Amino acid sequence: MVSWNRPVARRWLAMLGLLALAACAAQPDLPSKSSPQQPQAAIKPTSTQPTSTLEAAPSARGPVLAANQLIPGLSLKGPTPESVPPGQPGVLARPTPDAAGLVRVGLLVPLTGPSAPVGQALLNAAQMALFDVGDERIVLQAYDTKGTPEAAMEAADTALSHGAQLLLGPVFSAEARAIAPKAAAAGVNVIAFSTDPAVADSHVFVIGFLVQEQVRQIVAYANARNLKRFAVLAPDTAYGQSVVEALKEIVPTRGGQLNQISFFQPDGKDLHDVVRRLAAFDRRKDALDLQRSELVGKDDEISQLALKRLERLETIGEVEFDTILLPDQGSRLTQAATLLPFFDIDPGRVQLLGTLLWNTPGLGREPVMIGGVYPAPPPDTTRQFFTRYREFYGQAAPAIATHGYDALALAAVLARSAGPGAFSAESIAANTGFAGVDGIFRFLPNGLSQRGFAIMQVTRDGSTMVQPAPITFEAVQF
């Protein structure tokens, strides 16, 4: 176990805060953009730590969220900065274990084994948040789960014996299931980095991006544009099946119809035949051939003009959907998408929809993908986070790292604002929600989370935001 708290070096704008839905707080002055001391990754034996101090551009160090997204009345200026203790600047000091008033937060992540890079990134991001929120009472205690349920149970035992009042992590659903009984018995709640809704309960809150939320918001976007007939072309995997189940549940509640459900093998070998059936290509081609045969023996001008028009077509008749959801990524996604026009599904008339799997660069290199839309965290705040992370640690962060930041910052906000019951289930599942790097989110009493995503559209050169992420939950359709 390695633990940190921090002396006050400078109070930056906290990147996460309670949302005030009744009224916006007045915007206090922003702090200056002078360069802060940098946190330092201190977990071994990973070899991904920076070897030199990187100087950041001021713009990359600036505030990420607006001041009115912080706790109402919270001052951003903070006290007069204290001097940094002797030694290397930015090193987070080890706390006195029995120091009065410390708030201990356990971080359960894989720090050895195949998933160590993921765990190290989550730890790095949590240290960034610890530095940013500037609360010297918070003690971050990291424990190695090794990516296994057995080691996760040992890590949870140790964290609880060390007085952890809240557990952040673990990463994998099997780990979360393993530690849940121990944490519940100790009266300690868990904010897990998993995306598996099955691990959520009244004491385990899932901060990962849930499929249900992605589907809910992309369906709402389509419905707002009067696109109500849906199809889905999904890999026959647990992920693909979860997307289809979400569509089955959500589409009818929005007044829409799920008219076509098609699964393909995970290796994509049957995509050609699956898309052909999805497009009703043979039926529509037969209908075209029948019309041609009826016209070919007629010599009147109208029939000849109609026959000439049919010569330009491959099929006749429309498909039974005006949107199609493709919940996949990489080569399988582009292969599936290119087969749509091949079997006469016109992307100009059928809106392509995606999930967060589409939130990768380069999709626009395939022309059929241009114009497709998908949900994603707000690009401005996430871009700034990843820029700062690279400048702190000298390497790119995986997407999951934002959860490490938001979870620790959330813990700090709760510790600061909620009093003795700061980490109770009731405090964590606050109805107003929180604003983080990944946008607004809130936990439900059953442990699931709701989010407000932006809607992005694929362009030739990348993507553009066509609907901004909401800043309150009043603007989100549930």
C-alpha positions as CSV (number, residue, x, y, z in Angstrom):
1,M,0.0,0.0,0.0
2,V,1.2,3.5,-0.9
3,S,-0.6,6.5,0.5
4,W,-0.6,10.2,-0.2
5,N,-2.0,13.5,1.0
6,R,-0.7,16.9,0.0
7,P,0.4,20.1,1.6
8,V,-1.3,23.1,0.1
9,A,0.9,24.1,-2.8
10,R,-1.8,26.0,-4.7
11,R,-5.5,25.6,-4.9
12,W,-6.6,25.2,-8.4
13,L,-10.1,25.2,-9.7
14,A,-11.5,21.8,-8.7
15,M,-12.5,20.0,-11.9
16,L,-15.5,18.4,-10.3
17,G,-18.3,19.8,-8.1
18,L,-21.9,19.5,-6.9
19,L,-24.3,20.8,-9.5
20,A,-26.7,23.4,-8.2
21,L,-29.9,22.9,-10.1
22,A,-32.1,25.3,-8.2
23,A,-29.8,28.3,-8.9
24,C,-26.3,28.9,-10.2
25,A,-23.7,30.1,-7.9
26,A,-22.0,33.4,-8.6
27,Q,-18.8,33.0,-10.5
28,P,-15.8,33.8,-8.2
29,D,-12.5,34.9,-9.6
30,L,-10.4,32.3,-11.3
31,P,-7.0,31.5,-10.0
32,S,-3.9,32.7,-11.8
33,K,-2.4,30.4,-14.3
34,S,1.0,30.2,-12.8
35,S,2.6,26.8,-13.1
36,P,1.8,24.5,-10.1
37,Q,4.1,21.8,-8.7
38,Q,3.4,18.6,-10.4
39,P,2.3,15.3,-8.7
40,Q,4.7,12.4,-9.2
41,A,3.7,8.8,-9.9
42,A,5.2,6.8,-7.1
43,I,4.0,3.2,-7.6
44,K,6.5,0.6,-8.6
45,P,7.4,-1.7,-10.4
46,T,5.8,-0.1,-13.5
47,S,8.2,1.5,-15.9
48,T,5.8,4.1,-17.3
49,Q,6.6,7.0,-15.0
50,P,8.0,10.2,-16.4
51,T,11.8,10.6,-16.2
52,S,11.8,14.4,-16.3
53,T,9.7,17.3,-15.3
54,L,7.7,18.7,-18.2
55,E,6.8,22.4,-18.3
56,A,3.1,22.9,-19.4
57,A,1.7,25.6,-21.5
58,P,-0.4,27.9,-19.3
59,S,-3.6,27.1,-21.3
60,A,-3.2,23.5,-20.5
61,R,-3.1,24.2,-16.8
62,G,-6.2,26.4,-16.7
63,P,-9.6,25.7,-15.3
64,V,-11.6,22.9,-17.1
65,L,-15.1,23.5,-15.7
66,A,-17.0,26.7,-15.2
67,A,-17.1,28.2,-11.8
68,N,-20.8,27.8,-11.4
69,Q,-20.4,24.0,-11.6
70,L,-18.6,24.0,-8.3
71,I,-20.2,23.8,-4.9
72,P,-22.2,27.0,-4.4
73,G,-20.2,29.5,-2.5
74,L,-16.9,27.6,-2.8
75,S,-14.0,30.0,-3.0
76,L,-11.5,29.3,-5.8
77,K,-8.8,31.4,-4.4
78,G,-8.1,29.3,-1.3
79,P,-5.6,30.3,1.4
80,T,-2.2,31.8,1.0
81,P,0.0,29.1,-0.5
82,E,2.3,27.3,1.9
83,S,5.8,26.5,1.2
84,V,6.6,23.1,-0.3
85,P,8.5,20.9,2.0
86,P,12.2,20.3,1.2
87,G,12.9,17.7,-1.4
88,Q,11.7,17.2,-5.0
89,P,8.9,19.7,-5.9
90,G,5.5,18.2,-6.2
91,V,6.1,14.9,-4.3
92,L,2.9,14.0,-2.4
93,A,3.9,13.6,1.2
94,R,3.2,10.4,3.1
95,P,0.7,11.2,5.9
96,T,1.0,10.3,9.6
97,P,-1.2,7.2,9.8
98,D,-3.0,8.3,13.0
99,A,-3.3,12.0,12.1
100,A,-6.6,13.4,13.4
101,G,-9.1,14.5,10.8
102,L,-7.7,12.7,7.8
103,V,-10.2,11.3,5.3
104,R,-8.9,8.0,4.0
105,V,-9.8,6.9,0.5
106,G,-8.8,3.5,-0.7
107,L,-7.9,3.0,-4.4
108,L,-8.1,-0.6,-5.6
109,V,-6.4,-1.0,-9.0
110,P,-4.1,-3.5,-10.7
111,L,-0.5,-2.2,-10.2
112,T,1.2,-5.5,-11.2
113,G,0.3,-8.1,-13.8
114,P,-1.1,-7.6,-17.3
115,S,-3.4,-4.8,-16.4
116,A,-0.9,-2.7,-14.5
117,P,-0.8,0.1,-17.1
118,V,-4.5,0.6,-16.6
119,G,-4.1,0.7,-12.8
120,Q,-1.2,3.0,-13.0
121,A,-3.1,5.4,-15.2
122,L,-6.0,5.4,-12.8
123,L,-3.6,6.1,-9.9
124,N,-1.9,8.9,-11.8
125,A,-5.3,10.5,-12.6
126,A,-6.4,10.2,-9.0
127,Q,-3.2,12.0,-7.9
128,M,-3.9,14.8,-10.3
129,A,-7.3,15.2,-8.7
130,L,-5.8,15.1,-5.3
131,F,-3.5,17.9,-6.2
132,D,-6.3,19.9,-7.9
133,V,-8.8,19.8,-5.1
134,G,-6.3,21.0,-2.6
135,D,-7.7,19.4,0.5
136,E,-4.8,18.3,2.7
137,R,-7.2,16.1,4.8
138,I,-7.7,13.7,1.9
139,V,-5.4,10.6,2.1
140,L,-5.2,8.5,-1.1
141,Q,-4.2,4.9,-0.2
142,A,-3.5,2.7,-3.2
143,Y,-3.7,-1.1,-3.1
144,D,-2.7,-3.6,-5.8
145,T,-5.6,-5.9,-6.9
146,K,-3.3,-7.6,-9.6
147,G,-6.5,-7.8,-11.7
148,T,-7.8,-10.9,-10.0
149,P,-10.8,-11.4,-7.6
150,E,-8.6,-13.1,-5.0
151,A,-6.0,-10.3,-4.9
152,A,-8.8,-7.7,-4.9
153,M,-10.3,-9.3,-1.8
154,E,-6.9,-9.1,-0.1
155,A,-6.5,-5.5,-1.2
156,A,-10.0,-4.6,0.1
157,D,-9.2,-6.3,3.5
158,T,-6.0,-4.3,3.8
159,A,-7.7,-1.1,2.8
160,L,-10.5,-1.5,5.3
161,S,-8.0,-2.5,8.1
162,H,-6.1,0.7,7.3
163,G,-9.2,2.8,7.9
164,A,-10.4,3.5,4.4
165,Q,-13.8,5.3,4.5
166,L,-14.5,4.9,0.8
167,L,-13.2,2.5,-1.8
168,L,-12.5,3.6,-5.4
169,G,-12.3,0.6,-7.8
170,P,-11.7,-2.1,-8.6
171,V,-11.6,-2.2,-12.4
172,F,-13.1,-5.5,-13.4
173,S,-16.5,-6.8,-12.6
174,A,-15.3,-10.1,-11.1
175,E,-13.2,-8.1,-8.7
176,A,-16.1,-5.8,-7.8
177,R,-18.3,-8.8,-7.0
178,A,-15.6,-10.3,-4.9
179,I,-15.1,-7.3,-2.6
180,A,-18.7,-6.2,-2.3
181,P,-19.7,-8.4,0.7
182,K,-16.6,-7.3,2.6
183,A,-17.2,-3.6,2.0
184,A,-20.8,-3.9,2.8
185,A,-20.1,-5.7,6.1
186,A,-17.7,-3.0,7.0
187,G,-20.2,-0.3,6.2
188,V,-18.0,1.2,3.5
189,N,-19.3,2.1,0.0
190,V,-17.6,1.4,-3.3
191,I,-17.3,3.4,-6.5
192,A,-16.3,0.8,-9.0
193,F,-14.6,1.6,-12.4
194,S,-16.5,-1.3,-14.0
195,T,-19.0,-0.9,-16.9
196,D,-21.0,-4.0,-15.9
197,P,-24.4,-3.0,-14.5
198,A,-24.7,-6.4,-12.8
199,V,-22.2,-5.5,-10.1
200,A,-24.2,-2.4,-9.0
201,D,-26.1,-2.4,-5.8
202,S,-27.0,-0.2,-2.9
203,H,-23.3,-0.1,-1.8
204,V,-21.5,-0.5,-5.1
205,F,-21.8,2.4,-7.4
206,V,-20.7,2.0,-11.0
207,I,-18.9,5.0,-12.5
208,G,-18.1,3.4,-15.9
209,F,-19.9,4.4,-19.1
210,L,-22.9,2.2,-19.1
211,V,-24.4,0.9,-22.4
212,Q,-27.9,1.8,-21.2
213,E,-26.9,5.5,-21.0
214,Q,-25.2,5.6,-24.4
215,V,-28.2,4.0,-26.1
216,R,-30.7,6.2,-24.2
217,Q,-29.1,9.4,-25.4
218,I,-28.5,8.4,-29.0
219,V,-32.1,7.2,-29.3
220,A,-33.3,10.5,-27.8
221,Y,-31.2,12.4,-30.4
222,A,-32.7,10.4,-33.3
223,N,-36.2,10.8,-31.9
224,A,-35.8,14.6,-31.7
225,R,-35.2,14.5,-35.5
226,N,-38.3,12.4,-36.1
227,L,-36.3,9.2,-36.7
228,K,-38.3,6.5,-35.0
229,R,-37.8,3.3,-37.0
230,F,-34.7,1.6,-35.7
231,A,-32.4,-1.3,-36.8
232,V,-29.3,-2.7,-35.1
233,L,-26.4,-4.6,-36.6
234,A,-24.4,-5.9,-33.7
235,P,-21.7,-8.4,-33.0
236,D,-22.9,-11.5,-31.2
237,T,-21.0,-10.8,-28.1
238,A,-21.9,-9.8,-24.5
239,Y,-21.5,-6.2,-25.5
240,G,-23.6,-6.5,-28.7
241,Q,-26.3,-8.3,-26.8
242,S,-26.4,-5.7,-24.1
243,V,-26.8,-2.9,-26.7
244,V,-29.7,-4.8,-28.3
245,E,-31.4,-5.4,-24.9
246,A,-31.1,-1.7,-24.1
247,L,-32.7,-0.8,-27.5
248,K,-35.5,-3.2,-26.8
249,E,-36.2,-1.5,-23.6
250,I,-35.7,2.2,-24.6
251,V,-37.0,2.5,-28.1
252,P,-40.7,1.7,-27.3
253,T,-40.7,4.2,-24.4
254,R,-39.8,6.9,-26.9
255,G,-42.6,6.1,-29.2
256,G,-40.3,4.3,-31.7
257,Q,-40.1,0.8,-33.3
258,L,-37.2,-1.6,-33.3
259,N,-37.9,-3.2,-36.7
260,Q,-34.7,-5.1,-37.4
261,I,-32.2,-6.9,-35.1
262,S,-29.3,-8.6,-36.8
263,F,-26.3,-10.2,-35.1
264,F,-23.1,-11.2,-36.9
265,Q,-20.2,-13.5,-35.7
266,P,-17.5,-11.7,-33.7
267,D,-15.0,-12.4,-36.4
268,G,-17.2,-10.7,-39.0
269,K,-17.0,-13.7,-41.4
270,D,-20.7,-13.8,-42.0
271,L,-21.2,-10.0,-42.3
272,H,-21.9,-10.2,-46.1
273,D,-24.8,-12.5,-45.7
274,V,-26.2,-10.8,-42.5
275,V,-26.2,-7.4,-44.1
276,R,-27.8,-8.8,-47.3
277,R,-30.7,-10.1,-45.1
278,L,-30.9,-7.0,-43.1
279,A,-31.3,-5.0,-46.3
280,A,-34.0,-7.3,-47.6
281,F,-31.9,-7.1,-50.7
282,D,-33.2,-10.2,-52.5
283,R,-36.9,-9.3,-51.9
284,R,-36.3,-5.7,-53.1
285,K,-34.3,-6.9,-56.1
286,D,-37.0,-9.4,-57.1
287,A,-39.6,-6.6,-56.9
288,L,-37.4,-4.5,-59.3
289,D,-37.1,-7.4,-61.7
290,L,-40.8,-8.0,-61.6
291,Q,-41.5,-4.3,-62.5
292,R,-39.0,-4.4,-65.3
293,S,-40.6,-7.6,-66.8
294,E,-44.0,-5.9,-66.7
295,L,-42.7,-2.9,-68.6
296,V,-40.4,-4.4,-71.1
297,G,-43.1,-5.6,-73.4
298,K,-44.9,-2.2,-73.5
299,D,-44.0,0.3,-76.2
300,D,-45.8,3.4,-75.0
301,E,-43.8,6.4,-74.0
302,I,-44.7,6.3,-70.3
303,S,-43.7,2.7,-69.9
304,Q,-40.5,3.3,-71.7
305,L,-39.6,6.2,-69.5
306,A,-40.4,4.1,-66.4
307,L,-38.2,1.3,-67.7
308,K,-35.4,3.7,-68.3
309,R,-35.7,5.0,-64.8
310,L,-35.5,1.5,-63.3
311,E,-32.3,0.8,-65.2
312,R,-30.5,3.0,-62.7
313,L,-31.7,1.1,-59.7
314,E,-30.5,-2.1,-58.0
315,T,-33.6,-2.6,-55.9
316,I,-37.0,-1.1,-55.4
317,G,-38.8,-0.4,-52.2
318,E,-37.6,1.1,-48.9
319,V,-36.0,-0.7,-46.0
320,E,-38.1,-0.8,-42.8
321,F,-35.9,1.6,-40.8
322,D,-34.6,5.1,-41.0
323,T,-31.7,4.7,-38.5
324,I,-29.3,1.8,-37.9
325,L,-27.1,1.4,-34.8
326,L,-23.7,-0.2,-35.4
327,P,-22.2,-0.9,-31.9
328,D,-18.7,-1.9,-33.0
329,Q,-15.3,-0.5,-33.7
330,G,-12.2,-1.0,-35.9
331,S,-12.2,-3.0,-39.0
332,R,-15.5,-4.8,-38.3
333,L,-17.3,-1.5,-38.0
334,T,-15.9,-0.2,-41.3
335,Q,-16.6,-3.5,-43.0
336,A,-20.2,-3.5,-41.8
337,A,-20.7,0.1,-42.8
338,T,-19.4,-0.3,-46.3
339,L,-21.7,-3.2,-46.9
340,L,-24.8,-1.1,-46.3
341,P,-24.6,0.9,-49.6
342,F,-23.4,-2.3,-51.3
343,F,-26.7,-3.8,-50.5
344,D,-28.6,-0.6,-51.4
345,I,-29.1,0.9,-47.9
346,D,-28.6,4.6,-48.6
347,P,-26.6,6.3,-45.8
348,G,-28.1,9.6,-47.1
349,R,-31.5,8.3,-46.1
350,V,-30.7,6.0,-43.2
351,Q,-28.9,7.7,-40.3
352,L,-26.0,5.8,-38.9
353,L,-25.8,5.7,-35.1
354,G,-22.9,4.5,-32.9
355,T,-21.9,4.1,-29.3
356,L,-18.8,5.3,-27.4
357,L,-16.8,2.7,-29.4
358,W,-16.9,5.2,-32.2
359,N,-15.0,7.8,-30.1
360,T,-11.8,7.1,-31.9
361,P,-9.9,9.1,-34.6
362,G,-10.0,8.2,-38.3
363,L,-13.5,7.0,-38.8
364,G,-14.1,9.6,-41.5
365,R,-11.5,7.9,-43.7
366,E,-14.3,5.6,-44.7
367,P,-16.7,7.9,-46.6
368,V,-19.9,5.9,-45.6
369,M,-19.1,6.8,-41.9
370,I,-19.3,10.5,-42.6
371,G,-22.4,11.9,-41.0
372,G,-22.8,9.1,-38.5
373,V,-23.5,10.3,-34.9
374,Y,-22.6,8.8,-31.5
375,P,-22.6,9.8,-27.8
376,A,-19.3,10.9,-26.1
377,P,-18.1,12.9,-23.1
378,P,-17.8,16.6,-23.7
379,P,-14.8,17.0,-25.9
380,D,-13.4,20.2,-24.4
381,T,-13.0,19.0,-20.8
382,T,-11.7,15.6,-21.8
383,R,-9.2,17.1,-24.3
384,Q,-7.9,19.3,-21.5
385,F,-7.6,16.4,-19.1
386,F,-5.6,14.3,-21.6
387,T,-3.4,17.2,-22.4
388,R,-2.6,17.8,-18.7
389,Y,-2.1,14.1,-18.1
390,R,0.5,13.9,-20.9
391,E,2.3,16.9,-19.6
392,F,2.4,15.6,-16.0
393,Y,3.4,12.0,-16.8
394,G,5.0,12.2,-20.3
395,Q,2.7,9.7,-21.9
396,A,-0.9,9.4,-23.2
397,A,-3.6,8.3,-20.8
398,P,-6.1,5.5,-21.6
399,A,-9.7,6.6,-21.8
400,I,-10.5,5.0,-18.4
401,A,-8.1,7.4,-16.6
402,T,-10.8,10.1,-16.5
403,H,-12.8,7.9,-14.1
404,G,-9.8,7.9,-11.7
405,Y,-9.8,11.7,-11.7
406,D,-13.6,12.1,-11.3
407,A,-13.9,9.4,-8.6
408,L,-11.2,11.0,-6.4
409,A,-12.5,14.5,-7.0
410,L,-16.0,13.3,-6.1
411,A,-14.7,11.9,-2.9
412,A,-13.1,15.2,-2.1
413,V,-16.3,17.1,-2.8
414,L,-18.3,14.8,-0.6
415,A,-15.8,15.0,2.2
416,R,-15.9,18.8,2.0
417,S,-19.6,19.3,1.8
418,A,-21.6,16.4,3.3
419,G,-20.3,16.3,6.9
420,P,-20.2,13.1,9.0
421,G,-22.2,11.1,6.4
422,A,-20.0,12.2,3.6
423,F,-19.6,8.8,2.0
424,S,-23.0,7.4,2.8
425,A,-25.1,5.9,0.0
426,E,-27.5,8.8,0.3
427,S,-24.7,11.3,-0.2
428,I,-23.2,9.4,-3.1
429,A,-26.6,9.1,-4.8
430,A,-27.3,12.8,-4.6
431,N,-30.2,13.6,-7.0
432,T,-28.5,16.8,-8.3
433,G,-25.5,14.9,-9.5
434,F,-21.9,16.0,-10.1
435,A,-20.0,17.7,-12.9
436,G,-16.7,16.0,-13.9
437,V,-14.2,15.7,-16.7
438,D,-16.6,13.3,-18.4
439,G,-19.5,15.6,-18.0
440,I,-22.4,15.5,-15.6
441,F,-23.2,12.2,-13.8
442,R,-25.2,11.0,-10.9
443,F,-25.6,7.7,-9.1
444,L,-29.0,6.0,-8.5
445,P,-29.8,4.3,-5.2
446,N,-29.4,0.9,-7.0
447,G,-25.8,1.8,-7.8
448,L,-26.2,2.5,-11.5
449,S,-25.1,5.8,-13.0
450,Q,-26.8,8.3,-15.3
451,R,-24.8,10.7,-17.5
452,G,-25.2,13.6,-19.9
453,F,-23.2,13.0,-23.1
454,A,-22.5,15.2,-26.0
455,I,-23.5,14.0,-29.5
456,M,-20.7,13.9,-32.0
457,Q,-20.8,13.6,-35.8
458,V,-18.2,11.9,-37.9
459,T,-16.5,14.2,-40.4
460,R,-13.9,13.7,-43.0
461,D,-11.2,15.1,-40.7
462,G,-12.4,13.8,-37.4
463,S,-15.6,14.7,-35.6
464,T,-17.7,17.7,-34.6
465,M,-20.1,18.3,-31.8
466,V,-23.7,18.6,-33.1
467,Q,-25.3,18.6,-29.6
468,P,-23.5,19.8,-26.6
469,A,-23.5,17.8,-23.4
470,P,-26.1,19.0,-20.9
471,I,-25.0,20.9,-17.8
472,T,-27.9,19.9,-15.7
473,F,-30.0,16.8,-15.5
474,E,-33.2,18.7,-16.2
475,A,-32.0,18.8,-19.9
476,V,-31.5,15.0,-20.1
477,Q,-34.3,12.7,-21.1
478,F,-34.6,9.6,-18.9
